[in-house]
Amino acid sequence: MAVLLYDGFTALDAVGPYEVLCRVPDVRVTTVAHERGPVRTDTGELSLTAERALHEVRRADVLLVPGGGNRGTVAMMEDGRVHAWIRRLHRHTAWTTSVCTGSLVLGAAGLLRGLPATTYWASRPYLSELGATYTEGRFVETGKIITAAGVSAGLDMGLHLACRLADERTARAMQLAVEYDPDPPYDTGSPEKADADLKALALKLLEDAAV
């Protein structure tokens, strides 16, 4: 499994699926970026290490493209080298996946034309501009492409993928292993449950924390 890292990616988009999948039997997770070394997240306060450079990874059974802040996502949507790498891997993947605005990167690489997909709630309109059809859901599977909605939805997709890569019992065991039993103190986890002021505040908090 290859996880793409880039300057400005969102930590949980990558780490959430990683935590669910890294212990599934026969799954080996590798982090990949333009070059080996530390890669900063969207807040600039955390870095993950890319184990491999793009040119070193030519095939992967699973590709994961995390989302990021506006700066990181836009940069990846304009990065032809990354798009070529994604398309090359996609030809041989069993599963090509994204979390949050990572679907916009897949779309910019030309993988979502005419397909249903999901993304972060504030980025839904951009999917149609990339030729995809926004489809509601924590994750959307079409053929071998799975797109997850925002940030925490990567955990849901990771469990679904664990079932695909192993079996349902293994996926259920991994859900227990990471004690993923959501019971949040508030019920505002989707835009359909929030008013306009709360949506604006949510986006402001993200923007203010970005570097």
C-alpha positions as a printed Julia matrix, in Angstrom:
211×3 Matrix{Float64}:
   0.0     0.0     0.0
   1.43    3.36   -1.04
   0.34    6.5     0.84
   1.11    9.74   -0.99
   2.45   12.52    1.22
   2.82   16.14    0.14
   3.45   19.48    1.77
   0.14   20.54    3.36
  -1.61   17.16    3.6
  -3.99   16.51    6.5
  -2.54   14.12    9.07
  -5.63   12.05    9.9
  -6.42   11.56    6.2
  -3.27    9.47    5.96
  -2.9     8.16    9.49
  -6.52    7.03    9.96
  -6.52    4.46    7.14
  -2.93    3.55    8.03
  -3.9     2.59   11.6
  -6.71    0.37   10.33
  -4.74   -1.29    7.52
  -1.13   -1.57    8.69
  -1.9    -4.63   10.83
  -4.03   -6.47    8.27
  -2.16   -9.66    7.31
   0.09   -9.3     4.25
  -0.41   -5.52    4.02
   2.78   -3.45    3.96
   2.33    0.32    4.05
   4.87    2.63    2.39
   4.79    6.43    2.48
   5.78    8.18   -0.75
   6.52   11.79   -1.67
   8.44   13.74   -4.3
  11.56   12.97   -2.29
  12.35   10.88    0.77
  12.25   12.62    4.12
   9.91   14.61    6.38
   6.76   16.09    4.89
   4.8    18.79    6.73
   1.07   18.59    7.37
  -1.36   21.44    6.7
  -0.79   23.03   10.13
   2.98   22.9     9.85
   3.17   21.51   13.39
   3.57   17.86   12.44
   5.6    15.98    9.86
   5.49   12.41    8.62
   8.43   10.75    6.93
   8.23    9.63    3.32
  10.07    6.31    3.05
  10.25    6.37   -0.74
  10.45    8.92   -3.54
   7.94    8.85   -6.39
  10.43    7.39   -8.86
  11.13    4.5    -6.5
   7.53    3.26   -6.41
   6.25    1.97   -9.73
   3.59   -0.43   -8.53
   1.31   -0.82   -5.5
  -1.71   -2.97   -4.79
  -3.36   -0.04   -3.01
  -2.84    3.69   -3.54
  -4.08    6.19   -0.96
  -4.2     9.93   -1.7
  -5.0    11.97    1.42
  -6.57   15.39    1.31
  -5.03   18.58    2.6
  -5.5    22.25    3.25
  -6.25   24.58    0.36
  -2.6    25.25   -0.36
  -1.59   21.61   -0.44
  -4.62   20.41   -2.37
  -4.33   23.1    -5.03
  -0.63   22.38   -5.46
  -1.33   18.68   -5.98
  -4.16   19.43   -8.41
  -1.63   21.32  -10.52
   1.26   18.85  -10.17
   1.63   17.02  -13.47
   4.43   14.81  -12.15
   2.2    13.5    -9.36
  -0.69   13.02  -11.8
   1.49   10.91  -14.09
   2.64    8.84  -11.11
  -0.95    8.31   -9.95
  -2.06    7.23  -13.42
   0.89    4.85  -13.73
   0.14    3.18  -10.4
  -3.6     3.12  -11.09
  -3.06    0.91  -14.14
  -1.96   -1.93  -11.83
  -3.62   -1.23   -8.47
  -6.24   -3.47   -6.96
  -7.63   -0.35   -5.24
  -7.08    3.35   -5.83
  -8.38    5.41   -2.92
  -8.6     8.91   -1.51
  -9.7    10.68    1.64
 -11.24   14.14    1.84
  -9.94   16.48   -0.88
  -7.64   13.71   -2.11
 -10.48   12.92   -4.51
  -9.86   16.29   -6.18
  -6.3    15.17   -6.83
  -7.56   11.91   -8.35
  -9.97   13.98  -10.43
  -7.24   16.33  -11.59
  -5.27   13.25  -12.66
  -8.24   12.26  -14.85
  -9.38    9.22  -12.88
 -12.91   10.31  -11.93
 -14.46   11.42  -15.21
 -18.03   10.21  -15.38
 -17.79    8.46  -12.01
 -19.63    8.95   -8.71
 -17.34   10.15   -5.93
 -17.3    11.99   -2.64
 -15.04   14.51   -0.93
 -14.9    17.03    1.93
 -18.26   18.77    2.34
 -17.0    22.25    1.45
 -15.32   20.92   -1.72
 -18.28   19.07   -3.21
 -18.85   21.61   -6.06
 -15.31   21.04   -7.37
 -15.99   17.39   -8.16
 -18.36   18.29  -11.0
 -15.73   20.63  -12.45
 -13.42   17.62  -12.64
 -15.99   15.49  -14.43
 -17.17   13.46  -11.42
 -20.63   13.24   -9.89
 -20.87   14.05   -6.2
 -22.46   11.13   -4.36
 -23.43   11.17   -0.7
 -21.76    8.71    1.63
 -18.92    8.24    4.08
 -17.19    6.53    1.19
 -18.13    5.73   -2.4
 -16.85    2.67   -4.25
 -16.91    2.56   -8.03
 -14.98   -0.27   -9.62
 -11.58   -0.23   -7.99
 -11.78    3.43   -6.95
 -12.91    4.29   -3.43
 -13.27    7.93   -2.38
 -13.93    8.84    1.26
 -15.56   12.0     2.56
 -13.79   14.35    4.97
 -10.94   13.41    7.3
 -12.5    10.95    9.79
 -14.32    9.13    6.97
 -10.93    7.63    6.11
 -11.38    5.32    9.09
 -14.66    4.02    7.66
 -13.08    3.52    4.27
 -10.08    1.81    5.88
 -12.32   -0.75    7.56
 -14.18   -1.36    4.3
 -10.85   -1.81    2.55
  -9.67   -4.19    5.28
 -12.64   -6.38    4.43
 -11.79   -6.23    0.73
  -8.13   -7.05    1.32
  -8.77   -9.79    3.88
 -12.29  -10.64    5.01
 -15.12   -9.25    7.12
 -13.96  -10.97   10.31
 -10.54   -9.36   10.01
 -12.15   -5.96    9.4
 -14.38   -6.38   12.43
 -11.36   -7.39   14.5
  -9.45   -4.3    13.35
 -12.38   -2.08   14.3
 -12.13   -3.55   17.78
  -8.33   -3.36   17.76
  -8.42    0.42   17.26
 -11.57    0.71   19.44
 -13.39    2.64   16.74
 -16.81    3.05   18.36
 -17.84    6.65   17.65
 -20.06    8.35   20.21
 -19.27   12.05   19.8
 -20.54   14.61   22.32
 -22.1    16.68   19.53
 -24.14   15.88   16.44
 -22.71   18.39   13.96
 -20.44   16.09   11.98
 -21.98   16.77    8.58
 -23.04   20.03    6.9
 -26.64   18.83    6.83
 -26.61   19.03   10.65
 -25.03   22.48   10.96
 -26.23   26.02   10.36
 -24.49   28.57    8.17
 -22.66   30.25   11.08
 -21.21   26.95   12.28
 -20.07   26.04    8.77
 -18.35   29.41    8.46
 -16.64   28.97   11.83
 -15.48   25.46   10.91
 -13.84   26.72    7.72
 -12.32   29.7     9.56
 -10.76   27.42   12.17
  -9.2    25.33    9.41
  -7.95   28.38    7.54
  -6.5    30.04   10.64
  -4.53   26.91   11.51
  -3.12   26.46    8.0
   0.39   27.49    7.0
